[in-house]
């Protein structure tokens, strides 16, 4: 991968794309540290020094924003509203015929779906910004451990409703800017822009969180953590590139005076066909019990509240880890079933004269693909669930709650390795294309 980057810098066209991507990333990190209007930067820093760490879905959102969420910065929402909007539209494509028709129309239909995604992103940005501002104002965003009010208090001569409205509009506008920056990287830079921004946010947390472990646990445990992280990254890299290749043969056809077909190819079925989506779904559902606790009396907790707190909110609980594990397996099968349709793939193969050797076209091919997919999804689901619960065991081992949100395991490693592999492959493909051009000249 490093050799590909060095070769890319020697190519003028690719060097411009890489420098452009670096410039956009710098702008994104600047906005992630820039406080929003109406937020006391000094009070926010005091809150961050006081709290022991966030849990649940807030931990995941803060990780994806590179720590910008708890700082209530301009880019506090990060790229998560866009990701959520994309997932929602992808799920709705299965149940809404109009969206499914647009998906089949090619580039024009995809442009329309992208436009819907942008509108939905801004709508979700308003909702999420309002929710986070309300949580910050009530203190729940900082686990009710913050003595200083993070939003500028009354007495400044500015009405509260105006301060909160400007804060919500700023965060929503920041989401739109982040979405625009990601699309700029996709069009004029290298790699998928949204993935690159998420990679940047997670990587920005590595130095501070690693040094925090070194200061509190010492060099011995710090080096052991680094060794375990390298082992996990190696395993994730190996499995992320693993795939089952189903051979496909195309029959020869005469169209006019030309002969078409007669080629061999394959259908690549990845072991991790669902990506990181099941982890996001599972984390979101596990946040619901924590949200339900807010409706109980905090001063007089009952048996139900205590059981939820000890088993469904505490990340070290065996019940919490087991439920998280099973949720990820369930959502892996669910997401794969709605994103890969064996019947549709078999019909397309039959339409263009393709067939799997030894399998009849049509329904037998669909049944064969469904059988292979169900067999390969099981190890993928177990792999996702195992990697995702690693931070919980790190949490138990380090015996510090703040390390639950450190970016050395689980979702963070899955995203970083996936984005790094995807970006390096795109760079290598562009380098190969330019080498062929030079050869043809």
C-alpha positions in Angstrom: 0.0 0.0 0.0 2.9 2.4 0.8 4.5 1.7 -2.6 1.2 2.6 -4.3 1.1 5.9 -2.5 4.7 6.6 -3.4 4.1 5.8 -7.0 0.9 8.0 -7.0 2.9 11.0 -5.7 5.3 10.5 -8.7 2.3 10.8 -11.1 1.3 14.5 -11.5 -2.4 13.9 -12.0 -2.7 11.5 -9.0 -0.5 13.8 -6.9 -3.0 16.7 -7.4 -5.8 14.4 -6.3 -4.0 13.3 -3.2 -3.1 16.8 -2.2 -6.7 17.9 -2.9 -7.9 15.1 -0.6 -5.5 16.2 2.1 -6.7 19.8 1.9 -10.3 18.8 2.2 -9.5 16.6 5.2 -7.6 19.6 6.8 -10.7 21.8 6.4 -12.9 19.0 7.9 -10.7 18.7 11.0 -10.7 22.5 11.4 -14.5 22.5 11.4 -14.5 19.6 13.9 -12.5 21.7 16.4 -14.3 25.1 15.8 -16.9 25.8 18.5 -20.4 26.5 17.5 -21.9 30.0 18.3 -23.6 29.9 21.7 -21.2 27.3 23.1 -18.7 28.1 25.9 -15.5 26.4 24.8 -14.0 26.7 28.3 -17.0 25.0 29.9 -17.0 22.2 27.3 -13.4 21.4 28.0 -14.1 21.3 31.7 -17.0 18.9 31.1 -14.7 16.7 28.9 -12.1 16.6 31.7 -14.8 15.6 34.3 -16.8 12.9 32.6 -15.7 9.3 32.6 -16.8 8.6 29.0 -20.0 8.2 27.0 -21.7 4.9 26.4 -24.2 3.5 24.0 -24.9 5.1 20.7 -23.4 8.4 21.8 -20.1 6.7 22.1 -20.4 5.5 18.5 -21.5 9.0 17.2 -18.7 10.7 19.0 -16.2 8.3 17.6 -17.5 8.9 14.0 -17.3 12.6 14.5 -13.7 12.5 15.8 -14.7 13.8 19.2 -16.5 16.8 17.7 -19.9 15.8 19.1 -19.0 16.2 22.8 -17.3 19.5 21.9 -20.5 20.8 20.2 -18.4 22.1 17.3 -19.6 23.3 13.9 -19.2 19.7 12.5 -20.5 18.1 15.6 -22.9 15.8 13.7 -20.2 14.7 11.4 -21.2 12.4 8.5 -23.6 10.2 10.5 -26.8 11.9 9.3 -25.7 11.2 5.7 -24.9 7.6 6.6 -28.3 7.2 8.3 -30.1 8.7 5.3 -28.3 6.4 2.9 -29.2 3.3 5.0 -32.9 4.4 5.2 -33.2 4.9 1.5 -31.4 1.6 0.8 -34.0 -0.1 3.0 -36.9 1.8 1.5 -35.8 0.7 -2.0 -37.0 -2.8 -1.1 -40.5 -1.7 -0.1 -41.2 1.3 -2.3 -41.6 0.4 -6.0 -40.8 4.0 -7.1 -37.3 3.9 -5.5 -36.7 0.4 -6.9 -37.5 1.6 -10.3 -35.2 4.6 -9.9 -32.4 2.2 -8.9 -32.9 0.2 -12.1 -32.8 3.3 -14.3 -29.0 3.5 -14.1 -27.1 6.8 -13.6 -30.2 9.1 -14.0 -32.1 7.2 -11.3 -29.1 7.0 -9.0 -28.7 10.8 -9.3 -32.4 11.2 -8.2 -31.8 8.9 -5.2 -28.7 10.9 -4.3 -30.8 14.0 -4.3 -33.4 12.4 -2.0 -30.5 11.4 0.3 -29.3 15.0 0.5 -32.7 16.2 1.5 -33.2 13.5 4.1 -29.7 14.2 5.4 -30.6 17.8 6.2 -33.9 16.7 7.8 -32.1 14.2 10.0 -29.5 16.9 10.8 -32.2 19.2 12.2 -33.6 16.4 14.3 -30.2 15.2 15.6 -28.9 18.7 16.3 -32.1 19.5 18.3 -31.7 16.3 20.3 -28.0 16.8 21.1 -28.5 20.4 22.0 -31.4 19.4 24.4 -29.1 16.6 25.8 -26.3 19.1 26.3 -28.6 21.6 28.0 -30.0 19.0 30.4 -26.5 17.6 31.1 -27.3 14.1 29.9 -24.8 14.4 27.0 -22.1 14.5 29.6 -23.6 11.8 31.9 -24.9 14.5 34.3 -21.3 15.0 35.6 -20.7 18.5 34.3 -20.7 21.3 36.8 -20.3 24.1 34.2 -23.1 24.7 31.7 -21.7 24.0 28.2 -24.1 26.4 26.4 -23.8 30.1 27.2 -26.1 30.7 30.1 -28.7 33.4 30.5 -27.7 36.9 31.5 -25.8 37.7 28.3 -28.8 39.7 26.9 -29.5 37.1 24.2 -32.8 35.2 24.4 -32.3 31.4 25.0 -34.5 30.5 22.1 -32.3 32.5 19.7 -29.1 30.9 21.0 -30.5 27.4 20.7 -31.9 28.1 17.3 -28.6 29.5 16.0 -26.8 26.5 17.5 -29.2 24.0 15.8 -28.9 25.8 12.4 -25.1 25.9 12.7 -24.9 22.2 13.3 -27.3 21.4 10.5 -25.4 23.6 8.1 -22.2 21.9 9.2 -23.7 18.6 8.2 -24.5 20.0 4.8 -20.9 21.2 4.4 -19.5 17.9 5.5 -21.7 16.1 2.9 -20.4 18.6 0.3 -16.8 18.0 1.3 -17.3 14.2 1.0 -18.7 14.6 -2.5 -15.8 16.8 -3.5 -13.3 14.1 -2.4 -15.3 11.5 -4.4 -15.4 13.6 -7.6 -12.0 15.3 -7.5 -10.0 13.4 -4.9 -9.1 9.8 -4.2 -11.5 7.2 -2.8 -15.0 7.4 -1.4 -15.3 10.8 0.2 -17.6 9.8 3.0 -15.5 6.9 3.9 -12.3 9.0 3.9 -13.9 11.5 6.3 -15.0 8.7 8.7 -11.5 7.3 8.5 -10.1 10.7 9.4 -12.4 11.1 12.4 -11.4 7.8 13.9 -7.7 8.2 13.2 -7.8 11.6 14.9 -8.6 9.8 18.2 -5.8 7.3 18.1 -2.9 9.4 19.5 -4.8 10.9 22.5 -6.5 7.7 23.5 -3.4 5.7 23.1 -1.4 8.1 25.2 -4.1 8.1 27.9 -3.7 4.3 28.2 0.1 4.8 28.5 -0.3 7.4 31.3 -2.8 5.4 33.4 -1.7 1.8 32.7 2.0 2.1 32.1 4.3 1.0 29.2 3.8 -2.7 29.7 0.1 -2.8 29.3 0.2 -0.1 26.6 2.6 -2.2 24.5 0.4 -5.3 25.0 -2.6 -3.3 23.8 -0.7 -2.2 20.7 0.3 -5.9 20.0 -3.3 -7.0 20.4 -4.5 -4.2 18.1 -2.0 -5.2 15.4 -3.2 -8.8 15.7 -6.8 -7.7 15.3 -6.0 -5.5 12.3 -4.2 -8.4 10.6 -7.2 -10.7 11.2 -9.7 -8.1 10.0 -7.6 -7.4 6.8 -7.5 -11.1 6.0 -11.2 -11.6 6.5 -12.3 -8.4 4.7 -10.6 -9.5 1.6 -11.9 -13.1 1.8 -14.6 -14.0 -0.8 -16.2 -16.9 -2.4 -16.0 -16.8 -6.2 -18.8 -18.5 -8.0 -17.8 -19.2 -11.6 -20.1 -17.9 -14.4 -19.9 -19.0 -18.0 -21.5 -17.0 -20.8 -22.7 -18.8 -23.9 -21.8 -17.6 -27.4 -24.5 -15.6 -29.2 -24.7 -14.3 -32.8 -26.1 -10.7 -32.9 -26.0 -9.5 -36.4 -22.7 -10.4 -37.9 -20.8 -10.4 -34.5 -20.3 -13.2 -32.0 -20.8 -12.2 -28.4 -20.3 -14.2 -25.2 -18.1 -17.3 -24.7 -16.3 -15.6 -21.7 -15.8 -16.8 -18.2 -16.1 -14.6 -15.1 -17.2 -15.0 -11.4 -19.6 -13.6 -8.8 -17.6 -12.5 -5.8 -19.4 -13.1 -2.5 -17.5 -11.5 0.4 -17.4 -13.2 3.8 -18.4 -9.8 5.3 -21.2 -9.0 2.8 -23.0 -6.6 5.2 -20.1 -4.4 6.1 -20.4 -2.4 9.3 -24.2 -1.7 9.1 -25.2 -4.5 11.5 -22.9 -3.1 14.2 -24.6 0.3 13.8 -28.1 -1.2 14.0 -27.2 -3.3 17.1 -25.6 -0.3 18.9 -28.7 1.8 18.2 -31.1 -0.8 19.6 -29.0 -1.3 22.7 -29.3 2.5 23.3 -33.0 2.1 23.8 -32.8 0.7 27.3 -30.5 3.5 28.3 -33.0 6.0 26.9 -35.9 4.2 28.8 -34.1 4.8 32.1 -34.6 8.6 31.6 -38.3 8.0 32.2 -37.8 6.4 35.6 -37.3 8.3 38.9 -33.6 8.8 39.2 -33.7 9.5 43.0 -35.7 6.4 43.8 -34.7 3.5 41.5 -36.8 0.4 41.5 -36.0 -3.2 40.7 -36.8 -2.9 37.0 -34.6 0.2 36.7 -31.7 -1.5 38.6 -32.0 -4.7 36.4 -31.9 -2.6 33.2 -28.9 -0.6 34.5 -27.0 -3.7 35.5 -27.7 -5.9 32.5 -28.7 -3.8 29.5 -26.7 -0.6 30.1 -23.6 -1.8 31.8 -21.2 -2.8 28.9 -19.4 -5.3 31.2 -22.5 -7.3 31.9 -22.6 -10.8 30.3 -26.2 -10.2 29.3 -25.3 -6.9 27.5 -22.5 -8.6 25.6 -24.6 -11.6 24.7 -27.5 -9.5 23.5 -25.1 -7.3 21.5 -23.6 -10.4 19.9 -26.9 -11.9 18.9 -28.3 -8.6 17.6 -25.3 -8.2 15.2 -25.8 -11.8 13.9 -29.5 -11.1 13.3 -28.9 -7.8 11.5 -26.1 -9.4 9.4 -28.6 -12.0 8.0 -31.3 -9.3 7.7 -29.1 -6.8 5.8 -27.6 -9.4 3.5 -31.1 -10.7 2.6 -32.3 -7.3 1.5 -29.2 -6.1 -0.3 -28.5 -9.3 -2.3 -31.4 -10.9 -4.2 -30.4 -14.3 -5.6 -33.5 -14.5 -7.8 -32.7 -11.1 -9.4 -29.1 -12.1 -10.0 -30.1 -15.4 -11.5 -32.7 -13.7 -13.8 -30.0 -11.2 -15.0 -27.6 -14.0 -15.7 -30.2 -15.9 -17.7 -31.2 -12.8 -19.6 -27.6 -12.4 -20.9 -26.9 -16.0 -21.4 -24.9 -16.7 -18.3 -25.0 -19.8 -16.2 -23.1 -21.5 -13.3 -21.3 -24.6 -14.6 -23.3 -27.7 -13.5 -26.4 -25.6 -12.5 -29.4 -25.0 -14.7 -30.3 -21.3 -15.3 -33.3 -19.8 -13.5 -34.7 -21.1 -10.2 -32.0 -23.8 -9.7 -29.3 -21.0 -10.0 -31.2 -18.8 -7.5 -31.5 -21.7 -5.0 -27.7 -22.4 -5.4 -26.8 -18.8 -4.8 -29.1 -18.6 -1.8 -27.5 -21.8 -0.4 -24.0 -20.4 -0.8 -25.0 -17.0 0.6 -26.5 -18.5 3.7 -23.5 -20.7 4.3 -21.0 -17.8 3.9 -23.0 -15.3 5.9 -22.6 -17.4 9.2 -18.8 -17.0 9.5 -19.2 -13.3 8.4 -21.8 -12.7 11.1 -19.7 -14.4 13.8 -16.7 -12.4 12.7 -18.5 -9.1 12.9 -20.0 -9.9 16.3 -16.7 -11.1 17.7 -14.8 -8.0 16.5 -17.6 -5.7 17.8 -17.5 -6.9 21.4 -13.8 -6.6 21.7 -14.0 -3.0 23.2 -16.2 -4.5 26.0 -13.5 -6.9 27.0 -10.9 -4.1 26.7 -13.2 -2.2 29.1 -13.2 -5.1 31.6 -9.4 -5.6 31.3 -8.4 -1.9 31.6 -11.1 -1.4 34.3 -11.8 2.1 33.2 -15.1 3.3 31.7 -13.5 5.9 29.5 -11.7 3.3 27.4 -15.0 2.0 26.1 -14.9 4.7 23.4 -11.3 4.2 22.4 -10.7 3.5 18.7 -8.6 0.3 19.0 -11.3 -2.3 18.4 -14.7 -3.2 17.1 -16.3 -0.8 14.7 -13.3 1.5 14.5 -11.0 -1.2 13.2 -13.6 -2.5 10.8 -14.1 1.0 9.2 -10.4 1.9 9.2 -9.2 -1.3 7.6 -12.1 -1.3 5.0 -11.5 2.3 4.0 -7.7 1.8 3.7 -8.1 -1.3 1.5 -10.7 0.5 -0.7 -8.6 3.6 -1.1 -5.4 1.6 -1.9 -7.2 -0.5 -4.5 -8.5 2.7 -6.2 -5.0 4.2 -6.3 -3.6 1.0 -7.7 -6.3 0.8 -10.4 -5.6 4.4 -11.5 -1.9 3.7 -11.5 -2.4 0.6 -13.7 -4.7 2.6 -16.0 -1.9 5.2 -16.5 0.7 2.5 -17.1 -1.4 1.0 -19.8 -1.9 4.4 -21.4 1.9 5.0 -21.5 2.4 1.5 -23.0 -0.2 2.1 -25.7 1.4 5.4 -26.6 
